[in-house]
């Protein structure tokens, strides 16, 4: 929703060039440019919507067709300015690319809310991902979701992509939109990225420090990688392959957040099969059958960390123990609950052949190989 491209025709209007690193700083006088801002959709012939877009529905553009110059042009006139309620990077990060939609314009607000409700109803959606929301007026996002939910119901789901590592920025945004949208846990992604790059020198006990899932567990969509973080993308920060099984073990088995599996990690990228699909399948099975009940954390060592889920009465044989190591082989005594006393647990990813006996207090000594993930469940509970 942030921008439009592929206009039907050009229009002439007043604009000024601004500093790409400080969008509030003009670097030219106001002058007339010719921009691709006219959208009348002749093939549509007013089907679905009769709204026509013009230059005054946008706040900026990046190309002057009159002379072929590329720059960040702030569109002037009608009291226009960059939107408030956007990220403060580059002074004001309202502008990202192409023709930037002006969410302070009342006609735009009305049309976009109408469109959001229409596309949700037409496609029978139960939720949507909102891209690039740090570039969009936060008050519009709140109004947009309220408008869509009036039509689709209050349970209509939304997750926003606010790509910033700083947890304080995400906390402030959630407050500004009255917690009406979930966010991707970008800080957790970067923690896992750094862990994968630093190897055994990374302090694994700090994996969840300053993350969205630790501070707003019901509003965090956890992920390992996505289309933006993969190599060759604009936000390149791809988690190293050796660490991905550990990372997916974390997000798929913890009791917090809504985990999201990256298509490329499961189906592969560029026609190549993914090396991670097998372990992700195992982790998904473990999530479905065993990852229930109270969580007990053991993030008490720089290289070997883990947690247990104690299971519950509603899921027979449930309960799981997860252990991760970014250093040497390790082990940890973890308590899975007295309800499991006398049970024998085994490891299901195939990395360990030993079994673990649970004592009368619910303790077991669980092991993990260096640089690996180990997932332990009740032996006769495996189906």
VOPAGU-2260 file (C-alpha; in pm, 1 decimal, decimal comma):
REM VOPAGU-2260
SITE   aa  ch    i         X         Y         Z
SITE  UNK   A    0       0,0       0,0       0,0
SITE  UNK   A    1     294,7     234,2      36,5
SITE  UNK   A    2     349,0     329,9    -326,7
SITE  UNK   A    3     223,9     292,4    -683,7
SITE  UNK   A    4     412,4     232,9   -1007,7
SITE  UNK   A    5     322,8     170,9   -1371,0
SITE  UNK   A    6     108,2     480,0   -1417,7
SITE  UNK   A    7    -110,5     526,4   -1725,1
SITE  UNK   A    8      13,3     876,0   -1808,1
SITE  UNK   A    9     231,4    1162,3   -1683,6
SITE  UNK   A   10     120,8    1483,8   -1515,5
SITE  UNK   A   11     292,4    1816,7   -1455,2
SITE  UNK   A   12     312,8    1958,8   -1102,8
SITE  UNK   A   13     538,1    2150,3    -866,4
SITE  UNK   A   14     803,9    1964,8    -667,2
SITE  UNK   A   15    1143,6    2008,9    -509,1
SITE  UNK   A   16    1439,0    1777,1    -473,1
SITE  UNK   A   17    1533,1    1671,4    -120,0
SITE  UNK   A   18    1843,1    1520,3      36,1
SITE  UNK   A   19    1807,9    1139,2      28,8
SITE  UNK   A   20    1970,7    1124,4     373,7
SITE  UNK   A   21    1756,2    1402,5     520,6
SITE  UNK   A   22    1419,3    1428,6     348,0
SITE  UNK   A   23    1337,3    1749,2     536,5
SITE  UNK   A   24    1628,9    1926,9     367,4
SITE  UNK   A   25    1552,6    2073,5      22,6
SITE  UNK   A   26    1840,1    2069,2    -226,7
SITE  UNK   A   27    1659,7    2261,2    -502,6
SITE  UNK   A   28    1402,6    2533,3    -548,0
SITE  UNK   A   29    1043,7    2438,3    -621,2
SITE  UNK   A   30     995,6    2387,8    -994,3
SITE  UNK   A   31     766,7    2206,7   -1236,4
SITE  UNK   A   32     837,2    1842,4   -1314,7
SITE  UNK   A   33     658,8    1578,8   -1520,1
SITE  UNK   A   34     587,1    1264,6   -1316,8
SITE  UNK   A   35     417,9     931,1   -1368,4
SITE  UNK   A   36     125,1     992,7   -1135,4
SITE  UNK   A   37    -185,5     954,8   -1353,8
SITE  UNK   A   38    -380,2     632,1   -1300,1
SITE  UNK   A   39    -716,7     606,7   -1476,0
SITE  UNK   A   40    -713,7     228,8   -1544,6
SITE  UNK   A   41    -871,4     236,9   -1893,2
SITE  UNK   A   42    -893,8    -141,9   -1908,7
SITE  UNK   A   43   -1095,6    -147,8   -1589,0
SITE  UNK   A   44   -1362,6      91,6   -1717,2
SITE  UNK   A   45   -1464,7     183,4   -1360,5
SITE  UNK   A   46   -1519,6    -180,9   -1260,3
SITE  UNK   A   47   -1468,2    -231,0    -884,2
SITE  UNK   A   48   -1375,7     134,8    -836,1
SITE  UNK   A   49   -1413,2     460,4   -1026,8
SITE  UNK   A   50   -1134,5     628,3    -830,6
SITE  UNK   A   51    -870,9     802,6   -1044,6
SITE  UNK   A   52    -527,2     884,4    -905,2
SITE  UNK   A   53    -356,5    1219,4    -971,7
SITE  UNK   A   54     -39,9    1392,3    -858,8
SITE  UNK   A   55    -209,5    1544,6    -554,2
SITE  UNK   A   56    -281,4    1195,5    -418,5
SITE  UNK   A   57      93,6    1141,3    -376,8
SITE  UNK   A   58     357,3    1301,8    -156,4
SITE  UNK   A   59     665,4    1224,1    -363,5
SITE  UNK   A   60     807,8    1055,7    -669,1
SITE  UNK   A   61    1150,9     955,9    -802,6
SITE  UNK   A   62    1161,2    1045,9   -1172,2
SITE  UNK   A   63    1118,6    1360,8   -1380,0
SITE  UNK   A   64    1004,8    1252,6   -1724,5
SITE  UNK   A   65    1076,9    1600,8   -1862,3
SITE  UNK   A   66    1453,0    1557,7   -1835,6
SITE  UNK   A   67    1500,8    1193,9   -1731,3
SITE  UNK   A   68    1647,2    1288,7   -1394,2
SITE  UNK   A   69    1617,1    1050,8   -1099,2
SITE  UNK   A   70    1593,1    1204,8    -753,0
SITE  UNK   A   71    1363,4    1213,3    -450,7
SITE  UNK   A   72    1107,0    1476,0    -542,9
SITE  UNK   A   73     877,9    1608,0    -270,6
SITE  UNK   A   74     550,5    1708,5    -433,2
SITE  UNK   A   75     444,5    2059,3    -335,0
SITE  UNK   A   76     114,2    2245,5    -326,5
SITE  UNK   A   77    -214,6    2196,0    -141,8
SITE  UNK   A   78     -29,5    2223,8     189,9
SITE  UNK   A   79     154,3    1898,4     128,5
SITE  UNK   A   80     429,6    1763,8     354,7
SITE  UNK   A   81     583,5    1430,5     439,2
SITE  UNK   A   82     360,6    1229,4     672,2
SITE  UNK   A   83     402,6    1219,8    1046,4
SITE  UNK   A   84     381,4     882,4    1216,5
SITE  UNK   A   85     657,6     724,9    1006,9
SITE  UNK   A   86    1006,5     606,6    1097,6
SITE  UNK   A   87    1262,2     878,2    1170,9
SITE  UNK   A   88    1538,3     723,0     958,9
SITE  UNK   A   89    1665,5     967,6     693,6
SITE  UNK   A   90    1496,6    1245,4     885,5
SITE  UNK   A   91    1154,3    1121,3     776,7
SITE  UNK   A   92    1110,2     784,1     604,5
SITE  UNK   A   93     772,5     853,2     444,0
SITE  UNK   A   94     927,7     821,5      99,1
SITE  UNK   A   95    1055,4     479,9     -11,8
SITE  UNK   A   96    1013,1     444,1    -389,2
SITE  UNK   A   97     803,9     520,4    -700,3
SITE  UNK   A   98     497,1     741,4    -648,2
SITE  UNK   A   99     453,2     762,6    -271,9
SITE  UNK   A  100      89,8     749,6    -163,0
SITE  UNK   A  101     -18,6    1045,4      51,1
SITE  UNK   A  102    -208,1     898,5     345,1
SITE  UNK   A  103    -285,9    1246,6     475,4
SITE  UNK   A  104    -516,3    1306,4     177,2
SITE  UNK   A  105    -880,5    1236,4     274,9
SITE  UNK   A  106    -973,4    1098,0     -67,5
SITE  UNK   A  107    -685,3     851,2     -47,4
SITE  UNK   A  108    -780,7     740,6     303,3
SITE  UNK   A  109   -1141,2     679,7     198,5
SITE  UNK   A  110   -1045,6     489,3    -117,5
SITE  UNK   A  111    -784,9     270,7      51,4
SITE  UNK   A  112   -1016,6     168,1     334,0
SITE  UNK   A  113   -1283,4      89,5      75,7
SITE  UNK   A  114   -1029,9    -113,2    -124,1
SITE  UNK   A  115    -909,2    -301,2     185,4
SITE  UNK   A  116   -1261,3    -407,6     275,9
SITE  UNK   A  117   -1339,9    -499,2     -86,1
SITE  UNK   A  118   -1033,4    -716,3    -149,0
SITE  UNK   A  119   -1076,0    -890,2     187,0
SITE  UNK   A  120   -1439,5    -968,9     116,0
SITE  UNK   A  121   -1384,7   -1057,2    -251,1
SITE  UNK   A  122   -1109,4   -1307,2    -168,7
SITE  UNK   A  123   -1266,2   -1419,8     160,3
SITE  UNK   A  124    -951,8   -1330,8     351,8
SITE  UNK   A  125    -916,0   -1379,5     724,9
SITE  UNK   A  126    -606,9   -1162,9     749,5
SITE  UNK   A  127    -335,6    -974,8     563,9
SITE  UNK   A  128      30,9    -881,8     575,8
SITE  UNK   A  129      94,6    -508,4     557,5
SITE  UNK   A  130     423,0    -431,0     385,3
SITE  UNK   A  131     661,0    -143,7     460,9
SITE  UNK   A  132     450,3       6,7     738,1
SITE  UNK   A  133     734,8     212,6     880,7
SITE  UNK   A  134     691,2     431,6     570,0
SITE  UNK   A  135     314,1     476,4     618,6
SITE  UNK   A  136     133,1     715,2     852,0
SITE  UNK   A  137      65,7     504,1    1162,4
SITE  UNK   A  138    -273,7     667,9    1221,1
SITE  UNK   A  139    -381,6     558,6     874,7
SITE  UNK   A  140    -288,8     197,7     956,6
SITE  UNK   A  141    -508,2     212,4    1265,7
SITE  UNK   A  142    -798,2     361,3    1066,7
SITE  UNK   A  143    -747,3     116,0     780,1
SITE  UNK   A  144    -766,8    -189,9    1003,6
SITE  UNK   A  145   -1064,4     -52,8    1192,0
SITE  UNK   A  146   -1243,2       0,3     859,8
SITE  UNK   A  147   -1164,0    -348,1     730,6
SITE  UNK   A  148   -1267,6    -508,2    1059,0
SITE  UNK   A  149   -1601,0    -329,2    1050,0
SITE  UNK   A  150   -1673,8    -534,0     738,1
SITE  UNK   A  151   -1482,3    -855,0     807,0
SITE  UNK   A  152   -1520,3    -882,8    1184,2
SITE  UNK   A  153   -1300,0    -783,4    1474,7
SITE  UNK   A  154   -1098,7   -1107,4    1455,2
SITE  UNK   A  155    -960,0   -1014,2    1110,8
SITE  UNK   A  156    -584,0   -1065,0    1147,7
SITE  UNK   A  157    -305,1    -830,8    1044,5
SITE  UNK   A  158      73,3    -845,4    1068,7
SITE  UNK   A  159     292,3    -554,6     971,5
SITE  UNK   A  160     644,2    -551,4     834,1
SITE  UNK   A  161     827,7    -279,6    1029,7
SITE  UNK   A  162    1185,1    -362,7     937,2
SITE  UNK   A  163    1392,0    -223,4    1220,6
SITE  UNK   A  164    1620,2    -391,8    1469,7
SITE  UNK   A  165    1553,7    -141,4    1746,2
SITE  UNK   A  166    1297,5    -283,4    1991,1
SITE  UNK   A  167    1211,7      64,7    2122,9
SITE  UNK   A  168    1091,0     170,4    1777,5
SITE  UNK   A  169     865,5    -135,4    1754,4
SITE  UNK   A  170     728,2     -78,4    2103,9
SITE  UNK   A  171     651,8     285,2    2023,2
SITE  UNK   A  172     479,6     186,6    1698,6
SITE  UNK   A  173     258,5     -71,9    1867,1
SITE  UNK   A  174     151,9     187,3    2120,8
SITE  UNK   A  175      77,5     444,0    1848,8
SITE  UNK   A  176    -151,4     202,4    1659,9
SITE  UNK   A  177    -316,9      93,1    1986,5
SITE  UNK   A  178    -183,2    -262,7    1947,0
SITE  UNK   A  179    -418,1    -331,5    1655,0
SITE  UNK   A  180    -153,9    -504,7    1439,9
SITE  UNK   A  181     107,1    -772,6    1506,9
SITE  UNK   A  182     465,2    -717,2    1392,2
SITE  UNK   A  183     736,8    -941,0    1254,4
SITE  UNK   A  184    1005,8    -989,0    1518,8
SITE  UNK   A  185    1293,1    -830,1    1328,6
SITE  UNK   A  186    1515,1    -796,9    1640,0
SITE  UNK   A  187    1492,6   -1173,4    1698,5
SITE  UNK   A  188    1586,4   -1234,7    1334,8
SITE  UNK   A  189    1898,3   -1021,9    1377,4
SITE  UNK   A  190    1989,0   -1196,0    1703,3
SITE  UNK   A  191    1976,6   -1528,4    1520,1
SITE  UNK   A  192    2168,8   -1381,7    1226,5
SITE  UNK   A  193    2445,3   -1260,3    1458,1
SITE  UNK   A  194    2448,3   -1594,6    1639,1
SITE  UNK   A  195    2494,4   -1774,7    1308,6
SITE  UNK   A  196    2778,6   -1544,4    1202,2
SITE  UNK   A  197    2966,7   -1538,7    1533,6
SITE  UNK   A  198    2947,9   -1908,7    1611,9
SITE  UNK   A  199    3062,0   -2016,1    1955,7
SITE  UNK   A  200    3161,7   -1659,6    2049,8
SITE  UNK   A  201    2794,2   -1557,1    2055,3
SITE  UNK   A  202    2633,8   -1568,9    2401,0
SITE  UNK   A  203    2332,0   -1792,7    2344,9
SITE  UNK   A  204    2180,0   -1691,8    2677,6
SITE  UNK   A  205    2101,5   -1354,7    2516,0
SITE  UNK   A  206    1913,6   -1487,2    2212,0
SITE  UNK   A  207    1581,7   -1341,0    2327,1
SITE  UNK   A  208    1719,4   -1014,3    2462,5
SITE  UNK   A  209    1543,3    -702,4    2332,1
SITE  UNK   A  210    1307,6    -899,2    2109,3
SITE  UNK   A  211     941,6    -847,8    2037,2
SITE  UNK   A  212     849,8   -1202,2    2141,3
SITE  UNK   A  213    1000,0   -1145,3    2485,2
SITE  UNK   A  214     814,4    -817,8    2541,4
SITE  UNK   A  215     491,4    -865,0    2342,5
SITE  UNK   A  216     454,8   -1243,0    2296,0
SITE  UNK   A  217      97,9   -1214,8    2169,4
SITE  UNK   A  218     190,3    -956,2    1905,2
SITE  UNK   A  219     511,0   -1110,1    1768,2
SITE  UNK   A  220     539,5   -1304,6    1443,5
SITE  UNK   A  221     867,9   -1490,4    1472,7
SITE  UNK   A  222    1069,8   -1583,8    1165,6
SITE  UNK   A  223    1419,1   -1700,9    1075,7
SITE  UNK   A  224    1453,8   -1554,5     725,8
SITE  UNK   A  225    1228,4   -1413,6     455,7
SITE  UNK   A  226    1244,3   -1280,5     100,4
SITE  UNK   A  227    1402,7    -953,8     216,9
SITE  UNK   A  228    1677,7   -1108,1     429,5
SITE  UNK   A  229    1797,9   -1368,5     178,7
SITE  UNK   A  230    2125,7   -1312,1      -4,8
SITE  UNK   A  231    2101,8   -1058,1    -285,7
SITE  UNK   A  232    1804,2    -874,9    -134,0
SITE  UNK   A  233    1798,6    -517,0     -12,1
SITE  UNK   A  234    1799,9    -615,2     356,3
SITE  UNK   A  235    2041,4    -904,4     316,7
SITE  UNK   A  236    2097,1   -1073,5     653,6
SITE  UNK   A  237    2051,0   -1443,3     585,3
SITE  UNK   A  238    2096,9   -1677,7     880,0
SITE  UNK   A  239    2379,2   -1925,3     814,3
SITE  UNK   A  240    2267,9   -2275,9     718,4
SITE  UNK   A  241    2426,7   -2446,0    1018,5
SITE  UNK   A  242    2216,4   -2237,4    1257,0
SITE  UNK   A  243    1880,4   -2265,9    1082,0
SITE  UNK   A  244    1775,5   -2594,5    1249,0
SITE  UNK   A  245    1851,6   -2432,7    1585,9
SITE  UNK   A  246    1658,6   -2120,2    1492,8
SITE  UNK   A  247    1353,7   -2309,7    1370,2
SITE  UNK   A  248    1364,4   -2524,9    1683,5
SITE  UNK   A  249    1337,6   -2206,5    1886,2
SITE  UNK   A  250    1049,9   -2039,4    1705,7
SITE  UNK   A  251     846,7   -2356,7    1641,3
SITE  UNK   A  252     858,3   -2502,1    1992,1
SITE  UNK   A  253     844,8   -2202,4    2226,5
SITE  UNK   A  254     511,5   -2108,6    2379,8
SITE  UNK   A  255     523,7   -1749,0    2256,0
SITE  UNK   A  256     473,2   -1573,6    1924,5
SITE  UNK   A  257     330,1   -1687,5    1592,4
SITE  UNK   A  258     605,1   -1868,2    1397,4
SITE  UNK   A  259     640,0   -1816,5    1023,3
SITE  UNK   A  260     833,9   -2062,1     803,2
SITE  UNK   A  261    1012,4   -1904,9     505,4
SITE  UNK   A  262     911,1   -2057,0     173,1
SITE  UNK   A  263    1274,6   -2071,7      61,2
SITE  UNK   A  264    1383,6   -2264,0     370,2
SITE  UNK   A  265    1116,2   -2526,4     306,8
SITE  UNK   A  266    1075,6   -2549,2     -72,0
SITE  UNK   A  267    1411,6   -2411,3    -180,4
SITE  UNK   A  268    1524,1   -2108,4    -379,8
SITE  UNK   A  269    1617,4   -2085,4    -747,0
SITE  UNK   A  270    1513,9   -2440,2    -828,4
SITE  UNK   A  271    1739,6   -2592,6    -562,2
SITE  UNK   A  272    1586,9   -2816,7    -296,6
SITE  UNK   A  273    1616,3   -2691,6      59,4
SITE  UNK   A  274    1851,6   -2880,3     289,7
SITE  UNK   A  275    1630,2   -2781,9     582,7
SITE  UNK   A  276    1296,1   -2931,7     484,6
SITE  UNK   A  277    1349,1   -3259,2     671,0
SITE  UNK   A  278    1431,6   -3101,2    1004,8
SITE  UNK   A  279    1155,2   -2843,0     964,8
SITE  UNK   A  280     907,1   -3127,6     908,1
SITE  UNK   A  281    1029,7   -3296,0    1226,0
SITE  UNK   A  282     998,2   -2971,7    1420,9
SITE  UNK   A  283     649,0   -2909,8    1283,5
SITE  UNK   A  284     549,0   -3260,3    1391,5
SITE  UNK   A  285     693,0   -3193,6    1735,7
SITE  UNK   A  286     501,9   -2866,3    1756,2
SITE  UNK   A  287     176,5   -3037,5    1659,4
SITE  UNK   A  288     208,4   -3334,8    1897,0
SITE  UNK   A  289     433,5   -3243,9    2186,3
SITE  UNK   A  290     486,0   -2868,1    2235,1
SITE  UNK   A  291     218,6   -2807,1    2496,2
SITE  UNK   A  292     205,2   -2707,1    2860,0
SITE  UNK   A  293     422,8   -2487,0    3076,3
SITE  UNK   A  294     754,8   -2369,4    2939,8
SITE  UNK   A  295    1065,8   -2381,0    3158,7
SITE  UNK   A  296    1367,9   -2194,1    3026,1
SITE  UNK   A  297    1733,4   -2292,0    3061,6
SITE  UNK   A  298    1911,3   -2000,0    2898,0
SITE  UNK   A  299    2183,1   -2016,6    3160,2
SITE  UNK   A  300    2499,0   -2086,7    2959,5
SITE  UNK   A  301    2675,4   -1899,1    2676,3
SITE  UNK   A  302    2689,8   -2203,9    2446,7
SITE  UNK   A  303    2432,4   -2461,9    2556,0
SITE  UNK   A  304    2075,1   -2343,7    2612,6
SITE  UNK   A  305    1728,9   -2488,6    2595,3
SITE  UNK   A  306    1381,9   -2515,3    2736,9
SITE  UNK   A  307    1115,1   -2773,4    2808,0
SITE  UNK   A  308     742,0   -2785,3    2756,5
SITE  UNK   A  309     586,8   -2998,3    3028,6
SITE  UNK   A  310     290,9   -3121,8    2821,5
SITE  UNK   A  311     -74,5   -3120,7    2923,0
SITE  UNK   A  312    -361,5   -3359,8    2983,2
SITE  UNK   A  313    -534,7   -3273,1    2657,1
SITE  UNK   A  314    -252,8   -3404,4    2436,5
SITE  UNK   A  315    -147,2   -3761,0    2522,3
SITE  UNK   A  316     229,3   -3812,4    2553,0
SITE  UNK   A  317     291,6   -3439,4    2506,3
SITE  UNK   A  318     597,3   -3266,7    2643,6
SITE  UNK   A  319     922,8   -3179,7    2471,2
SITE  UNK   A  320    1276,6   -3080,5    2562,2
SITE  UNK   A  321    1485,4   -2864,1    2328,1
SITE  UNK   A  322    1858,4   -2817,6    2357,6
SITE  UNK   A  323    2087,1   -2606,1    2137,0
SITE  UNK   A  324    2463,1   -2573,1    2119,6
SITE  UNK   A  325    2679,0   -2328,8    1926,3
SITE  UNK   A  326    2998,1   -2469,6    2077,6
SITE  UNK   A  327    3104,6   -2818,1    2181,8
SITE  UNK   A  328    2887,2   -3114,5    2275,3
SITE  UNK   A  329    2683,0   -3023,9    2579,6
SITE  UNK   A  330    2431,3   -3151,8    2827,7
SITE  UNK   A  331    2191,2   -2999,1    3072,7
SITE  UNK   A  332    1970,6   -3125,4    3351,8
SITE  UNK   A  333    1620,1   -3000,7    3276,7
SITE  UNK   A  334    1295,7   -3066,0    3457,6
SITE  UNK   A  335    1000,7   -3181,2    3246,6
SITE  UNK   A  336     766,2   -3225,8    3541,9
SITE  UNK   A  337     694,5   -3503,8    3790,4
SITE  UNK   A  338     411,5   -3628,4    3569,0
SITE  UNK   A  339     682,1   -3771,5    3341,9
SITE  UNK   A  340     875,4   -3961,7    3610,6
SITE  UNK   A  341     991,2   -4303,8    3498,6
SITE  UNK   A  342     953,7   -4225,4    3130,5
SITE  UNK   A  343    1221,3   -4282,1    2869,4
SITE  UNK   A  344    1274,1   -4002,2    2618,3
SITE  UNK   A  345    1458,2   -4009,8    2288,1
SITE  UNK   A  346    1583,4   -3756,6    2034,8
SITE  UNK   A  347    1378,9   -3721,4    1712,2
SITE  UNK   A  348    1594,7   -3518,0    1470,6
SITE  UNK   A  349    1838,4   -3808,2    1439,0
SITE  UNK   A  350    2136,6   -3632,0    1593,5
SITE  UNK   A  351    2146,0   -3840,0    1912,7
SITE  UNK   A  352    2103,8   -4216,3    1966,5
SITE  UNK   A  353    2112,4   -4212,8    2347,2
SITE  UNK   A  354    1795,9   -4220,3    2556,2
SITE  UNK   A  355    1716,8   -4018,1    2868,6
SITE  UNK   A  356    1548,1   -4159,5    3178,4
SITE  UNK   A  357    1330,1   -3916,5    3372,5
SITE  UNK   A  358    1377,5   -3945,1    3751,0
SITE  UNK   A  359    1115,4   -3922,0    4025,1
SITE  UNK   A  360    1139,6   -3542,1    4037,4
SITE  UNK   A  361    1094,8   -3505,7    3660,0
SITE  UNK   A  362    1461,2   -3435,5    3587,4
SITE  UNK   A  363    1654,4   -3568,5    3293,2
SITE  UNK   A  364    2006,5   -3511,9    3164,1
SITE  UNK   A  365    1957,2   -3409,9    2802,1
SITE  UNK   A  366    2242,8   -3394,0    2552,2
SITE  UNK   A  367    2319,7   -3210,1    2231,9
SITE  UNK   A  368    2605,9   -3223,6    1982,3
SITE  UNK   A  369    2806,3   -2911,0    1912,2
SITE  UNK   A  370    2647,7   -2680,9    1656,0
SITE  UNK   A  371    2325,1   -2882,4    1654,7
SITE  UNK   A  372    1969,8   -2890,5    1782,7
SITE  UNK   A  373    1833,7   -3181,5    1985,7
SITE  UNK   A  374    1460,9   -3241,3    2035,9
SITE  UNK   A  375    1361,6   -3494,9    2299,9
SITE  UNK   A  376    1015,9   -3652,9    2349,2
SITE  UNK   A  377     869,4   -3955,7    2525,7
SITE  UNK   A  378     991,0   -4264,6    2341,7
SITE  UNK   A  379     666,3   -4454,9    2310,6
SITE  UNK   A  380     483,4   -4130,9    2231,1
SITE  UNK   A  381     632,8   -4105,1    1884,5
SITE  UNK   A  382     381,9   -4183,3    1611,6
